[in-house]
Amino acid sequence: MNDFFKKYFYFNRSEKNGILLFIPVILILFFIPSYLIYIRKPVKTDFSQYSKEIIAFEAALQNDSIQKAKKRFFPDFERVDRSVAENRLHPVLFDPNGLPAEKWIAMGLSAKQAKTILNFQKKGGKFYRKEDLKKIYGISESEYAVLEPFIAISKPAYEDETAHKTFVNSKFPEYKKTIIDINTADSLDLLEIRGVGPSFARRILRYRNKLGGFYAKEQLLEVFGMDSARFAQISEYCTLGNSPLQKINMNTAVVADLKKHPYFDYYLAKSIVDYRIIHGPYAKVEQLRYTPLVYEDLYKKIAPYLKIE
């Protein structure tokens, strides 16, 4: 046993001195980190600015969430969507001054709205411009946008008819009142209508060709640039003859054929064609009521241009 320890654990004098010198070095290295931590002053980091930015960011997120929640769960019921107004209202040319309640209701307004308008007039109110109707409580922006093209406010009659006659000069004879069939007229015929110039004559003919003919004088309001005032001026000079409309065969037309007509967009045309593919050929035009996207007023608008063959 002694020989074993002597063999592996015996150190000579120089080795013992080296070990004694190395032990303090190890101890110093061991305690240096603790000493450095003790003597080093802690550095304080100011996080106040970051905290403010985090609070502001969280507040912005919360506000955005609240606004989205309001839009989702508390929609603005006062706003009437334009498409809803178009489906519900079916106006004709009218003068809002003195119009009875039944006429307002016939155009799609509610009894409450009609009553509000009549109360306004009973109190001495009068419509001088189209925009005055928009000021009536209960008439939304969307409803006004649908009604506006059909408003035709009559000008006040002359108080003294004889005074009006003094303006008639024998050198300038009165304009001859000519009634024109707008379905057969050419551009020269249309120029005979008082209030229609070359530009409007071309637009009317171009739109008539796209439609395939007019079935109502009110369709002139759809001509680009035509407003209710001009329409009121020229409508008495226009008439519709017995000329047949150009009709589209519902059983052979493809989407592209229907899209050429101003009353059909891609989705409506595709809906009509898809219904035919699924259910077979149409037996009558009235079946169009059962196709998606076709509501009653739209059916009345497009049915005259469709046929079954």
Residue frames as qw, qx, qy, qz and C-alpha x, y, z in Angstrom:
[[0.000, 0.886, 0.464, 0.000, 0.00, 0.00, 0.00],
 [0.298, -0.802, 0.107, 0.507, 2.83, 2.43, 0.90],
 [0.419, -0.132, 0.600, 0.668, 4.52, 1.62, -2.35],
 [0.242, 0.641, 0.660, 0.309, 1.28, 2.45, -4.21],
 [0.103, -0.954, -0.227, 0.164, 0.96, 5.94, -2.64],
 [0.415, -0.616, 0.336, 0.579, 4.62, 6.65, -3.11],
 [0.468, 0.153, 0.659, 0.569, 4.37, 5.69, -6.77],
 [0.139, 0.659, 0.571, 0.469, 1.44, 8.01, -7.60],
 [0.240, -0.928, -0.237, -0.160, 1.39, 10.70, -4.91],
 [0.662, -0.456, 0.025, 0.595, 5.07, 11.40, -4.22],
 [0.333, 0.917, 0.067, 0.211, 6.26, 14.88, -5.20],
 [0.676, 0.028, -0.185, 0.713, 9.82, 16.13, -5.14],
 [0.266, -0.520, -0.276, 0.763, 10.75, 19.50, -3.76],
 [0.002, -0.120, 0.337, 0.934, 10.31, 21.50, -6.98],
 [0.256, -0.385, -0.755, -0.465, 6.91, 19.92, -7.67],
 [0.327, -0.611, -0.629, 0.351, 5.76, 20.75, -4.15],
 [0.162, -0.407, -0.048, 0.897, 6.84, 24.38, -4.61],
 [0.101, -0.093, -0.577, -0.805, 4.97, 24.55, -7.92],
 [0.310, -0.527, -0.777, -0.148, 1.79, 23.18, -6.31],
 [0.298, -0.592, -0.443, 0.604, 2.02, 25.66, -3.45],
 [0.064, -0.276, 0.190, 0.940, 2.39, 28.50, -5.96],
 [0.166, -0.201, -0.719, -0.645, -0.45, 27.30, -8.21],
 [0.224, -0.546, -0.787, 0.178, -3.03, 26.98, -5.38],
 [0.062, -0.567, -0.266, 0.777, -3.13, 30.76, -4.60],
 [0.087, 0.164, -0.490, -0.852, -3.46, 31.53, -8.29],
 [0.210, -0.345, -0.862, -0.307, -6.50, 29.22, -8.54],
 [0.189, -0.604, -0.634, 0.444, -8.07, 30.82, -5.46],
 [0.027, -0.436, 0.039, 0.899, -7.54, 34.33, -6.86],
 [0.173, -0.011, -0.667, -0.725, -9.12, 33.38, -10.19],
 [0.219, -0.438, -0.871, -0.024, -12.04, 31.80, -8.36],
 [0.170, -0.668, -0.508, 0.516, -12.84, 34.91, -6.29],
 [0.154, -0.137, 0.251, 0.946, -12.21, 37.58, -8.96],
 [0.156, -0.423, -0.648, -0.614, -15.73, 37.36, -10.57],
 [0.391, -0.696, -0.588, 0.127, -17.42, 37.75, -7.21],
 [0.374, -0.476, -0.122, 0.787, -15.20, 40.72, -6.42],
 [0.093, 0.081, 0.424, 0.897, -15.91, 42.41, -9.74],
 [0.263, -0.596, -0.665, -0.365, -19.66, 42.04, -9.20],
 [0.443, -0.657, -0.451, 0.411, -19.28, 43.56, -5.75],
 [0.310, -0.435, 0.030, 0.845, -17.29, 46.63, -6.84],
 [0.085, 0.219, 0.566, 0.790, -19.17, 47.30, -10.12],
 [0.287, 0.275, 0.349, -0.849, -22.03, 49.82, -9.87],
 [0.401, 0.433, 0.805, 0.065, -25.31, 48.59, -11.37],
 [0.012, 0.035, -0.366, -0.930, -26.44, 50.43, -14.53],
 [0.345, 0.485, 0.636, -0.490, -30.09, 51.54, -14.45],
 [0.124, 0.183, 0.671, 0.708, -31.96, 51.49, -17.79],
 [0.313, 0.294, 0.275, -0.860, -34.79, 53.98, -18.30],
 [0.116, 0.254, 0.906, 0.317, -37.75, 52.07, -19.74],
 [0.207, 0.537, 0.457, -0.678, -40.27, 54.88, -19.26],
 [0.310, 0.448, -0.362, -0.757, -40.26, 55.88, -22.95],
 [0.219, 0.043, -0.926, -0.305, -40.78, 52.27, -24.02],
 [0.056, 0.371, 0.839, -0.395, -43.58, 51.93, -21.48],
 [0.294, 0.527, 0.149, -0.783, -45.35, 55.00, -22.91],
 [0.335, 0.329, -0.626, -0.622, -45.06, 53.65, -26.45],
 [0.127, -0.110, -0.986, -0.021, -46.42, 50.24, -25.36],
 [0.160, 0.469, 0.640, -0.586, -49.36, 51.89, -23.58],
 [0.336, 0.510, -0.142, -0.779, -50.12, 54.04, -26.66],
 [0.269, 0.196, -0.836, -0.437, -49.90, 51.00, -28.94],
 [0.031, -0.260, -0.945, 0.195, -52.24, 48.95, -26.74],
 [0.244, 0.522, 0.388, -0.719, -54.70, 51.86, -26.58],
 [0.344, 0.414, -0.439, -0.720, -54.66, 52.14, -30.39],
 [0.204, 0.012, -0.957, -0.205, -55.31, 48.41, -30.73],
 [0.068, 0.392, 0.806, -0.439, -58.16, 48.58, -28.25],
 [0.300, 0.525, 0.098, -0.790, -59.72, 51.58, -30.00],
 [0.320, 0.288, -0.685, -0.587, -59.45, 49.85, -33.37],
 [0.114, -0.154, -0.981, 0.033, -61.10, 46.74, -31.92],
 [0.175, 0.478, 0.576, -0.640, -63.91, 48.85, -30.47],
 [0.345, 0.470, -0.216, -0.783, -64.53, 50.56, -33.81],
 [0.290, 0.130, -0.864, -0.390, -64.63, 47.23, -35.62],
 [0.019, -0.288, -0.912, 0.292, -66.98, 45.83, -33.01],
 [0.271, 0.493, 0.298, -0.771, -69.27, 48.84, -33.39],
 [0.383, 0.365, -0.498, -0.687, -69.37, 48.39, -37.15],
 [0.249, 0.023, -0.955, -0.158, -70.06, 44.69, -36.74],
 [0.154, -0.398, -0.863, 0.272, -72.63, 44.73, -33.97],
 [0.072, 0.709, 0.397, -0.578, -74.04, 48.27, -34.22],
 [0.368, 0.277, 0.533, 0.709, -74.50, 49.04, -37.95],
 [0.119, 0.245, 0.070, -0.960, -75.85, 52.40, -39.03],
 [0.279, 0.459, 0.844, -0.007, -79.49, 51.58, -39.58],
 [0.213, 0.765, 0.182, -0.580, -80.21, 55.13, -40.76],
 [0.065, 0.511, -0.595, -0.617, -78.20, 54.61, -43.92],
 [0.818, 0.357, 0.363, -0.268, -80.28, 53.09, -46.69],
 [0.492, -0.224, 0.655, 0.528, -78.18, 51.23, -49.16],
 [0.290, 0.414, -0.337, -0.794, -78.49, 52.46, -52.75],
 [0.230, 0.014, -0.904, -0.360, -79.36, 49.00, -54.06],
 [0.002, 0.413, 0.840, -0.351, -82.13, 48.62, -51.44],
 [0.212, 0.551, 0.174, -0.788, -83.54, 52.02, -52.41],
 [0.272, 0.297, -0.609, -0.683, -83.49, 51.09, -56.10],
 [0.151, -0.165, -0.969, -0.103, -85.36, 47.87, -55.37],
 [0.002, -0.514, -0.716, 0.472, -87.99, 49.58, -53.24],
 [0.187, 0.638, 0.097, -0.740, -88.54, 52.80, -55.20],
 [0.427, 0.320, 0.694, 0.483, -90.04, 52.95, -58.67],
 [0.058, 0.616, 0.181, -0.765, -90.45, 56.67, -59.44],
 [0.442, 0.612, 0.512, 0.409, -92.01, 58.35, -62.45],
 [0.231, 0.321, 0.036, 0.918, -91.63, 61.95, -63.51],
 [0.332, -0.742, -0.579, 0.061, -93.20, 64.11, -60.78],
 [0.056, 0.618, -0.142, 0.771, -93.41, 67.62, -59.34],
 [0.379, -0.192, -0.765, 0.485, -93.07, 67.41, -55.52],
 [0.154, 0.047, 0.240, -0.957, -95.14, 70.57, -55.02],
 [0.635, 0.079, 0.081, -0.764, -98.71, 69.57, -54.30],
 [0.498, 0.138, -0.827, -0.220, -98.18, 65.88, -54.98],
 [0.757, -0.414, 0.018, -0.505, -100.78, 63.89, -52.96],
 [0.496, -0.499, 0.688, -0.178, -99.76, 61.26, -50.42],
 [0.895, 0.169, 0.397, -0.116, -100.99, 58.34, -52.54],
 [0.654, 0.726, -0.201, 0.071, -98.64, 59.35, -55.36],
 [0.066, -0.723, 0.651, -0.219, -95.64, 59.37, -52.99],
 [0.690, -0.222, 0.651, -0.227, -96.65, 55.96, -51.64],
 [0.873, 0.451, 0.148, -0.115, -97.18, 54.63, -55.18],
 [0.477, 0.757, -0.425, 0.138, -93.54, 55.50, -55.95],
 [0.783, 0.039, -0.550, 0.287, -92.38, 53.39, -53.00],
 [0.028, 0.418, -0.463, 0.781, -92.10, 55.89, -50.14],
 [0.234, -0.315, -0.861, 0.323, -93.58, 54.92, -46.78],
 [0.193, -0.799, -0.507, -0.261, -96.76, 56.47, -45.41],
 [0.504, -0.708, -0.164, 0.467, -94.67, 58.16, -42.71],
 [0.411, -0.141, 0.308, 0.846, -92.37, 59.78, -45.28],
 [0.045, 0.532, 0.570, 0.625, -95.36, 60.97, -47.32],
 [0.355, -0.828, -0.433, 0.038, -96.95, 62.45, -44.21],
 [0.507, -0.517, 0.009, 0.690, -93.72, 64.31, -43.35],
 [0.276, 0.129, 0.440, 0.845, -93.62, 65.85, -46.85],
 [0.139, -0.681, -0.569, -0.439, -97.28, 66.92, -46.69],
 [0.459, -0.766, -0.318, 0.319, -96.79, 68.45, -43.23],
 [0.447, -0.263, 0.179, 0.836, -93.87, 70.43, -44.62],
 [0.086, 0.332, 0.513, 0.787, -96.08, 71.81, -47.41],
 [0.298, -0.755, -0.570, -0.127, -99.01, 72.53, -45.09],
 [0.463, -0.687, -0.166, 0.536, -96.72, 74.77, -43.05],
 [0.236, 0.930, -0.053, -0.277, -95.95, 76.83, -46.15],
 [0.474, -0.447, 0.626, 0.428, -92.93, 74.87, -47.35],
 [0.710, 0.662, 0.018, -0.241, -92.21, 74.73, -51.07],
 [0.775, -0.120, 0.429, 0.449, -89.72, 72.94, -53.25],
 [0.263, 0.882, -0.141, -0.364, -87.80, 75.42, -55.37],
 [0.298, 0.610, -0.716, -0.161, -84.95, 73.11, -56.34],
 [0.835, 0.013, -0.539, -0.108, -84.48, 69.36, -56.51],
 [0.415, 0.223, -0.682, 0.560, -82.08, 69.50, -53.58],
 [0.406, -0.351, 0.268, -0.800, -84.87, 70.78, -51.32],
 [0.886, -0.159, -0.279, -0.334, -86.35, 67.27, -51.22],
 [0.684, 0.173, -0.595, 0.385, -83.12, 66.00, -49.71],
 [0.011, -0.346, 0.462, -0.817, -83.67, 68.28, -46.71],
 [0.734, -0.336, -0.162, -0.567, -86.91, 66.51, -45.76],
 [0.356, -0.425, 0.763, -0.332, -86.47, 64.50, -42.58],
 [0.782, 0.081, 0.573, -0.232, -86.70, 60.77, -43.35],
 [0.773, 0.632, -0.041, -0.036, -85.49, 60.98, -46.96],
 [0.736, -0.436, 0.334, 0.396, -82.05, 59.35, -47.07],
 [0.006, 0.654, -0.492, -0.575, -79.22, 60.21, -49.45],
 [0.224, -0.036, 0.916, 0.330, -79.70, 56.90, -51.28],
 [0.297, 0.622, 0.713, -0.126, -83.44, 57.45, -51.71],
 [0.160, 0.841, 0.004, -0.517, -82.87, 61.01, -52.96],
 [0.129, -0.451, 0.698, 0.542, -80.30, 59.72, -55.48],
 [0.257, 0.269, 0.901, 0.221, -82.94, 57.37, -56.94],
 [0.193, 0.779, 0.556, -0.219, -85.69, 60.03, -57.00],
 [0.156, -0.646, 0.127, 0.736, -83.59, 62.98, -58.23],
 [0.149, -0.065, 0.668, 0.727, -83.60, 62.19, -61.99],
 [0.032, -0.518, -0.802, -0.295, -87.41, 62.11, -61.97],
 [0.117, -0.684, -0.414, 0.589, -88.01, 65.42, -60.16],
 [0.242, 0.399, 0.415, 0.781, -89.42, 68.09, -62.47],
 [0.094, -0.574, -0.464, 0.668, -90.34, 71.26, -60.59],
 [0.295, 0.729, 0.503, 0.359, -92.73, 73.40, -62.63],
 [0.258, 0.082, -0.065, 0.961, -91.87, 77.04, -63.12],
 [0.143, 0.519, 0.529, -0.656, -94.37, 79.58, -61.73],
 [0.348, 0.639, 0.602, 0.329, -97.02, 80.57, -64.21],
 [0.187, 0.241, 0.069, 0.950, -97.01, 84.15, -65.49],
 [0.040, 0.469, 0.598, -0.648, -99.18, 86.39, -63.34],
 [0.387, 0.668, 0.070, -0.632, -100.12, 88.51, -66.33],
 [0.717, 0.226, 0.604, 0.264, -100.57, 86.48, -69.50],
 [0.420, 0.887, 0.175, 0.074, -100.87, 89.64, -71.60],
 [0.201, -0.876, 0.401, 0.175, -97.49, 90.80, -70.37],
 [0.651, -0.209, 0.677, 0.273, -96.03, 87.53, -71.59],
 [0.638, 0.591, 0.468, 0.158, -97.51, 88.07, -75.04],
 [0.135, 0.972, -0.109, -0.158, -95.66, 91.34, -75.42],
 [0.420, -0.578, 0.623, 0.319, -92.44, 89.39, -75.67],
 [0.677, 0.291, 0.637, 0.225, -93.62, 87.65, -78.84],
 [0.043, 0.606, -0.293, -0.738, -92.18, 89.45, -81.81],
 [0.780, 0.522, 0.162, -0.304, -93.67, 89.03, -85.26],
 [0.370, 0.715, -0.581, -0.121, -90.14, 88.69, -86.65],
 [0.045, 0.297, -0.939, 0.168, -89.66, 85.54, -84.57],
 [0.729, -0.178, -0.345, -0.564, -92.65, 83.23, -85.06],
 [0.708, -0.420, 0.461, -0.331, -93.52, 80.74, -82.36],
 [0.051, -0.369, 0.917, 0.144, -91.65, 77.45, -82.43],
 [0.734, 0.039, -0.399, -0.548, -93.69, 74.86, -84.29],
 [0.601, -0.309, 0.660, -0.328, -94.68, 71.98, -82.01],
 [0.665, 0.329, -0.595, -0.310, -93.73, 68.76, -83.80],
 [0.816, -0.323, 0.411, -0.246, -94.38, 65.32, -82.32],
 [0.404, 0.564, -0.709, -0.128, -91.58, 62.87, -83.13],
 [0.978, -0.162, -0.060, -0.115, -91.62, 59.08, -82.82],
 [0.204, -0.792, 0.575, -0.005, -88.32, 58.48, -81.02],
 [0.762, -0.129, 0.632, 0.057, -88.23, 54.83, -82.12],
 [0.709, 0.486, 0.429, 0.277, -88.19, 55.59, -85.84],
 [0.121, 0.986, -0.040, -0.106, -86.72, 59.10, -85.96],
 [0.769, 0.260, -0.084, 0.578, -83.33, 59.81, -87.50],
 [0.447, -0.291, -0.218, 0.817, -80.99, 62.55, -86.33],
 [0.005, -0.216, -0.265, -0.940, -82.67, 65.21, -88.51],
 [0.463, -0.571, -0.564, -0.375, -86.07, 64.32, -87.08],
 [0.600, -0.511, -0.454, 0.415, -84.79, 64.58, -83.52],
 [0.317, -0.027, -0.037, 0.947, -83.37, 68.04, -84.22],
 [0.219, -0.498, -0.417, -0.728, -86.93, 69.25, -84.74],
 [0.580, -0.626, -0.511, 0.105, -87.60, 68.64, -81.04],
 [0.035, -0.868, 0.151, -0.473, -87.12, 71.84, -79.14],
 [0.576, -0.698, 0.393, -0.163, -84.22, 71.37, -76.71],
 [0.895, -0.061, 0.380, 0.224, -82.43, 68.62, -78.68],
 [0.158, 0.833, -0.404, -0.342, -79.21, 69.58, -80.42],
 [0.696, 0.472, -0.525, -0.130, -76.90, 67.54, -82.67],
 [0.095, 0.402, -0.843, 0.346, -74.99, 66.07, -79.74],
 [0.522, -0.015, 0.640, -0.563, -78.12, 64.90, -77.91],
 [0.804, 0.361, -0.109, -0.459, -79.62, 63.58, -81.13],
 [0.538, 0.444, -0.716, 0.019, -76.57, 61.35, -81.67],
 [0.111, -0.251, 0.832, -0.481, -76.66, 60.14, -78.06],
 [0.693, 0.119, 0.360, -0.614, -80.37, 59.29, -78.26],
 [0.802, 0.405, -0.320, -0.301, -79.88, 57.30, -81.46],
 [0.343, 0.442, -0.803, 0.206, -76.82, 55.53, -80.09],
 [0.297, -0.143, 0.765, -0.554, -78.62, 54.54, -76.89],
 [0.775, 0.230, 0.125, -0.575, -81.77, 53.48, -78.79],
 [0.700, 0.423, -0.554, -0.156, -79.67, 51.15, -80.93],
 [0.124, 0.326, -0.859, 0.375, -78.04, 49.61, -77.86],
 [0.494, 0.013, 0.588, -0.641, -81.41, 49.07, -76.19],
 [0.105, 0.204, 0.917, 0.327, -83.18, 47.80, -79.25],
 [0.205, -0.554, -0.482, -0.647, -85.80, 50.51, -79.05],
 [0.127, -0.146, 0.492, -0.849, -87.65, 52.47, -76.36],
 [0.273, -0.457, -0.831, -0.162, -90.77, 51.14, -74.65],
 [0.277, -0.832, -0.421, 0.231, -91.21, 54.24, -72.42],
 [0.269, 0.868, -0.028, 0.417, -90.34, 57.90, -72.89],
 [0.536, -0.817, 0.204, -0.062, -88.78, 57.91, -69.40],
 [0.905, -0.051, 0.177, 0.385, -85.93, 55.79, -70.79],
 [0.425, 0.770, -0.021, 0.476, -84.59, 59.01, -72.30],
 [0.424, -0.864, 0.212, -0.171, -83.49, 59.90, -68.76],
 [0.875, -0.283, 0.300, 0.252, -80.88, 57.13, -69.11],
 [0.646, 0.643, 0.044, 0.409, -79.22, 58.92, -72.04],
 [0.614, -0.217, -0.176, 0.738, -75.88, 60.39, -70.99],
 [0.156, 0.046, 0.017, 0.987, -76.26, 64.06, -70.03],
 [0.349, -0.507, -0.511, -0.601, -80.06, 63.99, -69.88],
 [0.037, -0.053, -0.671, 0.738, -81.49, 65.48, -66.70],
 [0.104, 0.560, 0.797, -0.203, -85.07, 65.81, -65.50],
 [0.122, 0.677, 0.102, -0.719, -85.30, 69.47, -66.54],
 [0.148, 0.357, -0.631, -0.673, -84.36, 68.76, -70.14],
 [0.008, 0.204, 0.968, 0.145, -86.58, 65.69, -70.20],
 [0.145, 0.628, 0.602, -0.471, -89.55, 67.73, -68.97],
 [0.160, 0.608, -0.186, -0.755, -88.86, 70.19, -71.77],
 [0.239, 0.318, -0.726, -0.561, -88.74, 67.63, -74.61],
 [0.237, 0.105, 0.955, -0.144, -91.06, 64.85, -73.41],
 [0.479, 0.558, 0.422, -0.530, -94.23, 66.51, -74.77],
 [0.440, 0.646, -0.386, -0.489, -92.68, 66.47, -78.26],
 [0.076, 0.321, -0.937, -0.115, -91.86, 62.75, -78.08],
 [0.842, 0.011, 0.132, -0.522, -94.08, 59.77, -78.76],
 [0.325, -0.268, 0.901, 0.103, -93.69, 56.01, -79.12],
 [0.622, 0.244, -0.396, -0.630, -95.04, 54.36, -82.23],
 [0.941, -0.067, 0.188, -0.272, -95.80, 50.71, -82.84],
 [0.508, 0.607, -0.611, 0.029, -92.28, 49.81, -83.90],
 [0.938, -0.283, -0.200, 0.004, -91.34, 46.40, -82.43],
 [0.353, -0.810, 0.468, -0.005, -88.44, 46.19, -80.00],
 [0.600, 0.446, -0.664, 0.031, -85.36, 44.15, -80.84],
 [0.788, -0.476, 0.229, -0.315, -85.58, 41.16, -78.49],
 [0.099, 0.520, -0.847, 0.060, -83.04, 38.59, -77.30],
 [0.840, -0.093, -0.455, -0.281, -83.92, 34.90, -77.42],
 [0.519, -0.640, 0.462, -0.328, -83.50, 33.61, -73.84],
 [0.948, -0.077, 0.303, -0.053, -83.00, 30.00, -75.01],
 [0.832, 0.407, 0.037, 0.374, -80.10, 30.64, -77.38],
 [0.077, 0.917, -0.217, 0.325, -78.38, 33.71, -75.93],
 [0.768, -0.067, -0.386, 0.507, -75.00, 33.31, -74.27],
 [0.420, -0.682, -0.253, 0.542, -73.52, 35.59, -71.64],
 [0.319, -0.163, 0.285, 0.889, -71.76, 37.72, -74.25],
 [0.016, -0.496, -0.622, -0.605, -75.05, 38.29, -76.14],
 [0.354, -0.795, -0.492, 0.023, -76.86, 39.51, -73.03],
 [0.496, -0.515, -0.089, 0.693, -73.94, 41.70, -71.90],
 [0.275, 0.239, 0.383, 0.849, -74.23, 43.77, -75.08],
 [0.223, -0.747, -0.482, -0.401, -77.53, 45.15, -73.77],
 [0.044, 0.553, -0.329, 0.764, -77.20, 48.14, -71.36],
 [0.678, -0.480, 0.087, -0.549, -79.55, 46.51, -68.80],
 [0.984, -0.147, -0.099, 0.033, -77.48, 43.34, -68.35],
 [0.098, -0.789, 0.604, -0.057, -74.17, 43.11, -66.51],
 [0.370, 0.347, -0.861, -0.038, -71.99, 39.99, -66.37],
 [0.140, -0.047, 0.877, -0.457, -73.51, 38.58, -63.20],
 [0.613, 0.310, 0.318, -0.654, -77.12, 39.01, -64.31],
 [0.642, 0.460, -0.458, -0.408, -76.39, 37.51, -67.73],
 [0.255, 0.289, -0.916, 0.115, -74.56, 34.54, -66.21],
 [0.364, 0.053, 0.719, -0.590, -77.39, 33.97, -63.74],
 [0.706, 0.376, 0.054, -0.598, -79.95, 33.77, -66.57],
 [0.596, 0.445, -0.635, -0.208, -77.81, 31.42, -68.68],
 [0.048, 0.247, -0.913, 0.320, -76.91, 29.19, -65.69],
 [0.556, 0.127, 0.533, -0.625, -80.58, 28.83, -64.76],
 [0.756, 0.421, -0.207, -0.457, -81.33, 27.65, -68.31],
 [0.415, 0.423, -0.805, 0.023, -78.45, 25.15, -68.19],
 [0.133, -0.127, 0.862, -0.473, -79.63, 23.72, -64.85],
 [0.483, 0.300, 0.601, -0.562, -83.41, 23.72, -65.41],
 [0.454, 0.363, 0.738, 0.343, -83.62, 23.39, -69.16],
 [0.129, 0.315, 0.366, 0.866, -84.96, 25.83, -71.79],
 [0.196, 0.218, 0.381, -0.877, -87.29, 28.61, -70.75],
 [0.175, 0.483, 0.842, 0.164, -90.95, 28.00, -71.53],
 [0.025, 0.892, 0.369, 0.259, -91.99, 31.62, -70.98],
 [0.276, 0.599, -0.238, 0.714, -90.38, 34.94, -70.18],
 [0.560, -0.690, 0.032, -0.457, -92.11, 35.01, -66.77],
 [0.929, -0.197, -0.216, 0.228, -89.73, 32.26, -65.58],
 [0.426, 0.533, -0.267, 0.681, -87.11, 34.97, -65.37],
 [0.454, -0.710, 0.114, -0.526, -88.64, 35.92, -62.01],
 [0.932, -0.361, 0.013, -0.017, -87.29, 32.67, -60.53],
 [0.757, 0.360, -0.228, 0.496, -83.69, 33.28, -61.51],
 [0.560, -0.537, -0.231, 0.587, -81.22, 34.64, -58.95],
 [0.294, -0.212, 0.083, 0.928, -80.53, 38.41, -58.97],
 [0.107, -0.354, -0.517, -0.772, -83.83, 39.23, -60.74],
 [0.061, 0.375, 0.637, -0.670, -86.21, 41.23, -58.54],
 [0.349, 0.667, 0.651, -0.103, -89.63, 42.49, -59.61],
 [0.166, 0.894, -0.008, -0.417, -88.68, 46.01, -60.77],
 [0.155, -0.509, 0.697, 0.480, -85.68, 44.68, -62.67],
 [0.403, 0.256, 0.864, 0.159, -87.92, 42.06, -64.32],
 [0.333, 0.818, 0.415, -0.216, -90.31, 44.78, -65.53],
 [0.001, 0.831, -0.304, -0.466, -87.33, 46.69, -66.90],
 [0.110, -0.435, 0.798, 0.403, -85.71, 43.88, -68.89],
 [0.552, 0.259, 0.783, -0.120, -88.66, 41.65, -69.83],
 [0.542, 0.743, 0.133, -0.370, -89.70, 43.74, -72.89],
 [0.263, 0.737, -0.569, -0.255, -86.31, 42.95, -74.48],
 [0.240, -0.253, 0.937, -0.004, -86.54, 39.16, -74.08],
 [0.766, 0.188, -0.197, -0.583, -88.39, 36.48, -76.03],
 [0.628, -0.181, 0.754, -0.068, -88.82, 32.71, -76.18],
 [0.666, 0.489, -0.358, -0.436, -88.22, 30.79, -79.40]]
